[in-house]
Amino acid sequence: MSTGKSNKDLSARRAAAVPVGVGSATAIYADRAQGAELWDVEGRRYVDFAAGIAVVNVGHRHPAVIQAVQEQLEHFSHTGFQVAPYENYIALAERLNAAAPFDGPAKSIFFTTGAEATENAVKIARAATGRSGVIAFTGGFHGRTLLASAMTGKVNPYKTQFGTMPGDVFHAPFPARGVSVADSLNALDLMFAADIDPSRVAAIIIEPVQGEGGFRVSPKELLEGLRERCTKHGILLIADEVQTGFARTGKLFGIQHSGVKPDLISVAKALGGGFPLSGVVGRAEIMDAVRPGGLGGTYGGSPLACAAGLAVLDVIEKEKLCARAEHIGATISKRIAGWAERSDLIPVGKAHGLGAMIGFDVLDAHGSDEVKAGGAGQICARATEAGLIVLSCGVLGETVRLLPPLTISDELLNEGLDLLEKVLAV
C-alpha cells in the first residue's frame, strides 16, 4: 500500500538536506520490511538479498528480536554502561566469551559501529603489546573512520579526499588476481625486512572473507601462515568478523572454517539484528591490558541492542541458521554455476564465498577471465527495477554480492534468483 509519498520526492528532499558523501545503493525509500521482503513508500515490494549489508541475518523484524527489545523498553532505554551498568550487557558478553574460538578465558566489550570495533581492537592490541604497527591487506575493508580508513586496502572513495592517514599502518597483498598465498606471505616477510621490524607490529588484521573487497575467501594456508608469524613475533591476530560473523558463512564466526585461532575478534552488523551494536571479543589477558576509562562510549552496548543481541544468538541456535546458511549458499552457487555456462546471459564468473556470503564477478566477455570494472553496479540497478535488492562490491566494482537473510524461505530465495536471472538476460 502506498504511503502517498514518492521515491522521487524523497530523493529531492535528500539532495537538499543530506550531504552527497553518504551514498545509497538504491533510490528506493523504505516504508516497511518483514523477513526477507521490503516495501518502499510507493507500495512496491522487493525481495531483499542485501539484509541491510548482512545485518538482519535473522530477517527483518524477527519476532524474538522485537519482543526482546520491547521487554527491555519496559525497564529503561539508556543509562550508560559506564554510569549504571546492566545485566544484559554482561549476559551477552558471557555468551560471546563462551562461543569465541580461543584457548582459555575470553572477555568482551561493546560499541555501536563496525569501525569502532576494528579501531578498538587495534587500541587493545597496542596496549597489550606496547607496539604501534598494524598490518592489513589490499582489498580489505575495516570502516570509514580515520584509522579504519587507513587500514582499509582501497583508496577511492575511502582515502582520496582525507589527507594524511594515521601512521604505522601497512598493507600486504591479498591472494587474489594472480597473487598466490606464497606471494602474500613472502611479501609480509619482505615487509618485516624492509619496512617495519616485526617487534614494532602490534597486530595483523584480516577478514575471513573480504566484504567490500569482493567476497574473496582468506585461504586457510594464509591464515595459518599469519598465525605462525604472529606467534613467532608476539603479534596479535585480529579477525575482522564485522560482515562474516554470526552464521553468515555457515559457522558462528567465519574464521572457524580455517581452524585458526585469533587473539581478538571485531564484531558488529548481524549481532544486533538491526539495532546498532558492535564489539571486540578477545583473550582475557589481552582485553584487560587497557586501564579503566581507556575504552567505552556513551551508547556502547545499548541495553536495547544487547537485548536484541541475546535474541539473535537464540534464534541462530534454535533455527539452526548455520546449517541454513550452507543450504542457501549451495542453492545460490548452483544457480550461478549455471549462469556462468550460458552464452545468452551477461557473462559472469563462478560463485565465490562461504555459506550464504556469496558473490560472482561480471566479466568482460564470454570465455574471458577479465572482470568488467563497474559491471556489478549496472546489474544491481537493473535488479532494483525488477524488484530485487542486491549490492555490488569488489576493488573494481566487478562483484555482485548476495546476502539474503538466513531465515529466507526456499520459495523467496528462488523467486529472487529467478529475478536475477531475468536481469542477466537483459
Secondary structure as the mmCIF struct_conf table of DSSP 4:
data_model
#
loop_
_struct_conf.conf_type_id
_struct_conf.id
_struct_conf.beg_label_comp_id
_struct_conf.beg_label_asym_id
_struct_conf.beg_label_seq_id
_struct_conf.end_label_comp_id
_struct_conf.end_label_asym_id
_struct_conf.end_label_seq_id
BEND BEND1 GLY A 4 GLY A 4
HELX_RH_AL_P HELX_RH_AL_P1 ASN A 7 ALA A 17
BEND BEND2 VAL A 18 VAL A 18
TURN_TY1_P TURN_TY1_P1 VAL A 20 GLY A 21
BEND BEND3 VAL A 22 VAL A 22
BEND BEND4 ALA A 25 ALA A 25
BEND BEND5 ALA A 27 ALA A 27
STRN STRN1 ALA A 30 GLN A 34
STRN STRN2 GLY A 35 GLY A 35
TURN_TY1_P TURN_TY1_P2 ALA A 36 ALA A 36
STRN STRN3 GLU A 37 ASP A 40
TURN_TY1_P TURN_TY1_P3 VAL A 41 GLU A 42
STRN STRN4 ARG A 45 ASP A 48
BEND BEND6 PHE A 49 ALA A 50
HELX_RH_AL_P HELX_RH_AL_P2 ALA A 51 ALA A 54
TURN_TY1_P TURN_TY1_P4 VAL A 55 VAL A 55
TURN_TY1_P TURN_TY1_P5 ASN A 57 VAL A 58
STRN STRN5 HIS A 60 HIS A 60
TURN_TY1_P TURN_TY1_P6 ARG A 61 ARG A 61
HELX_RH_AL_P HELX_RH_AL_P3 PRO A 63 LEU A 73
TURN_TY1_P TURN_TY1_P7 GLU A 74 HIS A 75
BEND BEND7 SER A 77 SER A 77
TURN_TY1_P TURN_TY1_P8 PHE A 81 VAL A 83
BEND BEND8 ALA A 84 ALA A 84
HELX_RH_AL_P HELX_RH_AL_P4 GLU A 87 ALA A 99
BEND BEND9 ALA A 100 PRO A 101
BEND BEND10 ASP A 103 GLY A 104
STRN STRN6 ALA A 106 PHE A 111
BEND BEND11 THR A 112 THR A 113
HELX_RH_AL_P HELX_RH_AL_P5 GLY A 114 THR A 129
BEND BEND12 GLY A 130 GLY A 130
STRN STRN7 GLY A 133 PHE A 137
TURN_TY1_P TURN_TY1_P9 THR A 138 GLY A 139
BEND BEND13 ARG A 144 THR A 145
HELX_RH_AL_P HELX_RH_AL_P6 LEU A 146 MET A 151
BEND BEND14 THR A 152 GLY A 153
TURN_TY1_P TURN_TY1_P10 ASN A 156 GLN A 161
BEND BEND15 PHE A 162 PHE A 162
BEND BEND16 THR A 164 THR A 164
HELX_LH_PP_P HELX_LH_PP_P1 MET A 165 PRO A 166
BEND BEND17 GLY A 167 ASP A 168
STRN STRN8 VAL A 169 ALA A 172
HELX_LH_PP_P HELX_LH_PP_P2 PRO A 173 PHE A 174
BEND BEND18 PRO A 175 PRO A 175
TURN_TY1_P TURN_TY1_P11 ARG A 177 GLY A 178
HELX_RH_AL_P HELX_RH_AL_P7 VAL A 181 ALA A 194
TURN_TY1_P TURN_TY1_P12 ASP A 195 ASP A 195
HELX_RH_3T_P HELX_RH_3T_P1 PRO A 198 ARG A 200
STRN STRN9 VAL A 201 ILE A 206
BEND BEND19 PRO A 208 PRO A 208
STRN STRN10 VAL A 209 VAL A 209
TURN_TY1_P TURN_TY1_P13 GLY A 211 GLY A 214
BEND BEND20 PHE A 215 PHE A 215
STRN STRN11 VAL A 217 VAL A 217
HELX_RH_AL_P HELX_RH_AL_P8 LYS A 220 HIS A 233
TURN_TY1_P TURN_TY1_P14 GLY A 234 GLY A 234
HELX_LH_PP_P HELX_LH_PP_P3 ILE A 235 ILE A 235
STRN STRN12 LEU A 236 ASP A 240
TURN_TY1_P TURN_TY1_P15 VAL A 242 THR A 249
BEND BEND21 GLY A 250 PHE A 253
HELX_RH_3T_P HELX_RH_3T_P2 GLY A 254 HIS A 257
TURN_TY1_P TURN_TY1_P16 SER A 258 GLY A 259
BEND BEND22 ASP A 263 ASP A 263
STRN STRN13 LEU A 264 VAL A 267
HELX_RH_3T_P HELX_RH_3T_P3 LYS A 269 GLY A 272
TURN_TY1_P TURN_TY1_P17 GLY A 273 GLY A 274
BEND BEND23 PHE A 275 PHE A 275
STRN STRN14 SER A 278 ARG A 283
HELX_RH_AL_P HELX_RH_AL_P9 ALA A 284 MET A 287
TURN_TY1_P TURN_TY1_P18 ASP A 288 ALA A 289
BEND BEND24 VAL A 290 VAL A 290
HELX_LH_PP_P HELX_LH_PP_P4 ARG A 291 ARG A 291
TURN_TY1_P TURN_TY1_P19 PRO A 292 GLY A 293
BEND BEND25 GLY A 294 LEU A 295
TURN_TY1_P TURN_TY1_P20 THR A 298 GLY A 301
HELX_RH_AL_P HELX_RH_AL_P10 PRO A 303 LYS A 318
TURN_TY1_P TURN_TY1_P21 GLU A 319 LYS A 320
HELX_RH_AL_P HELX_RH_AL_P11 LEU A 321 ALA A 340
TURN_TY1_P TURN_TY1_P22 GLU A 341 GLU A 341
TURN_TY1_P TURN_TY1_P23 SER A 343 ASP A 344
BEND BEND26 LEU A 345 LEU A 345
STRN STRN15 VAL A 348 VAL A 348
STRN STRN16 HIS A 352 LEU A 354
TURN_TY1_P TURN_TY1_P24 GLY A 355 ALA A 356
STRN STRN17 MET A 357 ASP A 361
STRN STRN18 VAL A 362 LEU A 363
BEND BEND27 ASP A 364 ALA A 365
TURN_TY1_P TURN_TY1_P25 HIS A 366 GLY A 367
STRN STRN19 VAL A 371 VAL A 371
TURN_TY1_P TURN_TY1_P26 ALA A 373 GLY A 374
HELX_RH_AL_P HELX_RH_AL_P12 GLY A 375 ALA A 386
TURN_TY1_P TURN_TY1_P27 GLY A 387 GLY A 387
STRN STRN20 LEU A 388 ILE A 389
STRN STRN21 LEU A 391 CYS A 393
BEND BEND28 GLY A 394 GLY A 394
TURN_TY1_P TURN_TY1_P28 VAL A 395 LEU A 396
BEND BEND29 GLY A 397 GLY A 397
STRN STRN22 THR A 399 LEU A 402
TURN_TY1_P TURN_TY1_P29 LEU A 406 THR A 407
HELX_RH_AL_P HELX_RH_AL_P13 ASP A 410 LEU A 424
TURN_TY1_P TURN_TY1_P30 ALA A 425 ALA A 425
#
